[in-house]
Amino acid sequence: MENKLDKPLVWRRMKGRLVQNAVLQAIFFAATIFGLIVLALLLSRVIMQAIGWLDGDFLNSFPSRRPEEAGIKSGLVGSLWLMMIVAPVSFILGVGTAIYLEEYARKNRFTALIQTNISNLAGVPSIVFGLLGLTVFVRELGLGRSVLAAGLTMSLLILPVIVVAAQEAIRAVPQQLREASYAMGATKWQTICRVVLPAALPGMLTGAILAFSRAIGETAPLVVLGIPTFIAYLPGSVLDTFTAMPLQIYNWTGRPQEEFQHVAAAGIIVLLVFLILMNSVAVLIRNKFQKRF
C-alpha cells in the first residue's frame, strides 16, 4: 500500500510554522532595537550634558564644592589603585579554584555542594559582599577604609563569576590534548600548565573581562565600606584612604546645584572610556592567545 502525501495538510502546517517563525523573529528584532534605542538615548543625553564640562582641567582637578572647579582626578586615580588590587587577586584565586575543582578534586557530593554554592554566590547582591568586607577586612583585620580593604571586597564580589567562567573554559579543552601530553611523559601539573591553561585562557579572559567591568562600576559595596565620596588628595599606598569614580559620580548627582548634573555627566563619560580601554586591553590579550591555540 503506497503512502500518499497530503500536500494541502503539509502546506497548512508549514505555513503556520513559517508565520510563527516570522512573528518571533519580528519580536526579537523589536526587542533588540528597543534596547539599542534606549542605550542611544541615554548616551546622547549624557554626552549633551557633558559638553563644555569635560576637558583637561576636569581630569586634572580634585573635587570641589564649586561645580566649575570640580574634577575627577582623585576618583580616576583611586579606581586605578582599586583595579590594581582586584584584577590580580580575583583572577589568580578564581583560576586556581577552577583548576582544583576541575583537575584535582574528586567528583562527590561535597564537590557538588561547593559547585552549587559558587554558582549561587554569583547571584548574591553586591551589598551583601559589602557587609562581609566591612566585617572582615575593615573591622576584624583593621584595614580601615583603605584601597586594600575595598580591593579585597571587590575581589570576593567578582570571584564566583571568574571561577564559573574558568571552569567552563577548562571543560572545553579536548580530553585528547591531555592524553597526548600524558603519552609524551608529562606530569599532571605540566599538562595543566603547558596544555590546558594556554588553550583555556581565552575563555577565562572573557569571563574576567565581564567581571572586571562589574567591579569598576559597583557603588553599593564601597558605600557600605564607608569609602569617602569627597577626597582632595591621592592615595600613596594600598593602606591609604581613597575614593572611586562611581562614588564621585554618586556624590555629584546628589548635589542640589544643577551644574553638578553636568559634572556628573562628564564623570560618566570618563568612567565609560576607562571601562572601554580596560576591556580593549583584555580583548587584545585574549585574541593573541586565540591565534596561538
MOGI-V361998 format. One record per pair of residues at least 24 apart in sequence whose C-alpha atoms are under 8 Angstrom apart, sorted by the first residue. I is the first residue (numbers start at 1). GAP is how many residues later the second one is. D is the distance in whole Angstrom. If there is no record, write none. Layout:
I;GAP;D / I;GAP;D
This chain:
46;219;5 / 46;220;8 / 46;222;8 / 46;223;8 / 47;218;7 / 47;219;8 / 47;222;7 / 49;212;8 / 49;213;5 / 49;216;6 / 49;217;8 / 50;212;5 / 50;213;7 / 50;214;8 / 50;215;5 / 50;216;5 / 50;219;8 / 51;215;8 / 53;209;7 / 53;210;6 / 53;213;6 / 54;209;8 / 54;212;5 / 62;169;8 / 62;170;5 / 62;171;7 / 63;167;7 / 63;168;7 / 63;169;6 / 67;192;6 / 67;193;6 / 67;196;7 / 68;191;8 / 70;193;7 / 72;173;7 / 72;176;7 / 72;195;7 / 74;157;7 / 74;158;7 / 74;159;6 / 74;160;6 / 74;168;8 / 74;169;7 / 74;170;7 / 75;167;8 / 75;168;5 / 75;169;4 / 75;170;4 / 75;171;8 / 75;172;8 / 75;173;6 / 76;168;6 / 76;169;6 / 77;157;7 / 77;167;8 / 78;69;8 / 78;156;7 / 78;157;7 / 78;164;6 / 78;165;5 / 78;166;5 / 78;167;8 / 79;137;7 / 79;164;7 / 79;165;5 / 79;166;6 / 81;66;7 / 81;157;7 / 82;65;6 / 82;66;8 / 82;68;7 / 82;69;5 / 82;162;8 / 83;68;7 / 83;129;8 / 83;133;7 / 85;62;8 / 85;63;7 / 85;66;5 / 85;67;7 / 86;65;5 / 86;66;7 / 86;68;6 / 86;69;5 / 86;126;8 / 86;129;8 / 87;68;8 / 87;125;7 / 89;63;8 / 89;66;6 / 90;65;5 / 90;66;7 / 90;68;7 / 90;69;5 / 90;72;8 / 91;68;8 / 91;71;7 / 91;117;7 / 93;66;7 / 94;65;6 / 94;66;7 / 94;68;5 / 94;69;5 / 94;72;7 / 95;67;7 / 95;68;6 / 95;71;6 / 95;109;8 / 97;66;7 / 98;65;5 / 98;66;7 / 98;68;6 / 98;69;5 / 98;72;8 / 99;68;7 / 99;71;8 / 101;66;8 / 102;65;7 / 102;68;7 / 102;69;8 / 118;42;6 / 118;45;8 / 118;46;8 / 119;41;7 / 119;42;8 / 119;45;7 / 121;39;6 / 122;35;8 / 122;36;7 / 122;38;5 / 122;39;6 / 126;31;7 / 126;92;8 / 126;94;7 / 126;95;6 / 127;93;5 / 127;94;5 / 127;97;7 / 128;93;8 / 129;24;7 / 129;25;8 / 129;27;7 / 129;28;6 / 129;92;7 / 130;90;7 / 130;91;4 / 130;92;7 / 130;93;8 / 130;94;5 / 130;95;6 / 131;90;7 / 131;93;6 / 131;94;7 / 133;92;7 / 134;90;7 / 134;91;5 / 138;87;7 / 143;96;7 / 145;80;7 / 145;81;6 / 145;82;6 / 145;95;8 / 145;96;6 / 145;97;8 / 146;81;8 / 146;92;6 / 146;93;5 / 146;94;5 / 146;95;5 / 146;96;7 / 147;90;8 / 147;91;5 / 147;92;6 / 147;93;6 / 147;94;6 / 147;95;6 / 148;90;5 / 148;91;6 / 150;72;7 / 150;75;7 / 153;68;8 / 154;61;6 / 154;67;8 / 155;60;8 / 157;58;8 / 158;53;5 / 158;54;7 / 158;56;8 / 158;57;7 / 159;52;8 / 161;46;7 / 161;47;8 / 161;50;6 / 162;42;7 / 162;45;6 / 162;46;6 / 162;49;7 / 165;38;7 / 165;39;6 / 165;41;8 / 165;42;5 / 165;43;8 / 166;34;8 / 166;37;7 / 166;38;5 / 166;41;7 / 168;35;8 / 169;31;5 / 169;32;7 / 169;33;8 / 169;34;5 / 169;35;6 / 170;26;7 / 170;27;7 / 170;30;5 / 172;28;7 / 173;26;7 / 173;27;6 / 198;91;7 / 198;95;7 / 199;90;8 / 199;94;6 / 201;85;7 / 201;88;7 / 202;84;5 / 202;85;7 / 202;87;6 / 202;88;6 / 205;77;7 / 205;78;8 / 205;81;6 / 206;77;8 / 206;80;7 / 209;70;6 / 209;73;7 / 209;74;8 / 213;62;7 / 213;66;8 / 216;30;8 / 216;59;7 / 217;29;6 / 218;28;7 / 219;27;6 / 219;28;6 / 222;25;8 / 223;24;8 / 245;26;7 / 246;25;8
